[in-house]
Amino acid sequence: KVEPDEEYLGFIAEDVPALVATRDRKGLAAMDIVSVVTQVVKDQQRVIASQKEEIASQRDLIERLGERLAALETKLSL
């Protein structure tokens, strides 16, 4: 490193999955890393969308149950 005061971030080729390392494990395949990260992000987006749908469904159910509870409370207080 030319500038010893500068900090660098990165991976150690020996410590990453073989999927993104070069055959000799002395380097990394940057485009392979990008591909893996892109797929992970896509998968996470699908999970997030599914969770949002489930949350909306649960909110609707809670609202309906609240309305039914209010109706029952009204009947019991008569």
N, C-alpha and C positions, 0 to 999 in steps of 0.2 A: 504494500500500500504506500502510495506516494506521500499522502498526508496522514501522519499517525494520529493527529487530533480529531480527524473525522470519524464518525460512527457509521457503520454499514450494517444493513439488515440483509438476511438471506437464509438460504437453506444449506445444509451440509449434504452433499450428494449421497453419502453413505447412510444418512438418516431418513431419507425419503423413500416412499414405495418405489419398487422397481418400475412401475408404470410411468413414472415421470423422470427417472434417472436415465443417463446414457448407459449403454451396455457395459462399459468399463467402470461404471459407478464413480467416475471422476467429474461428472458434470450433470447438468439438468437440461431437460428438453422443455424450453420455455413455452412453446406452443402446446405441448402435452399438458402442462400445468394449467394453461388457460382453458383448454378443453375440459379438463376435469373440474375446474372451478365453475365453468359455465354450466356443466351438467348438474353440479351440486346446487347451484342457485336455481336452476329450473325446477329441480325436485323440491327444493324448499318452497318455491312459489306455489307449486301444486298443493303442498301440505298446508300452507297458509290459506289458500283459497278454500280448501276443504274445512279448515278450522273456522274460517269466517262464516261459512254456510251453517256449520253446526252451532255456532254461537247465535246466529240469527234465529235458527230453529228453536233453540233453548229459550231465547228471549220471548219469542211468540208463545211458547208453551207457558212460561212463567206469567205472561200477561193474561192469557186465557184462564189459568188457574186462579190468578188474583181476582179476575172478574167473577168467577164462579164462587170463590170464597166470599167476596163482598155480597153477592146475591144471597148466599146461605146465611150470612150474618144478618142481612136485612130481614129475611124470613124468620129467623130465630128471635129477633128483637121485637117482632109484632106481637 
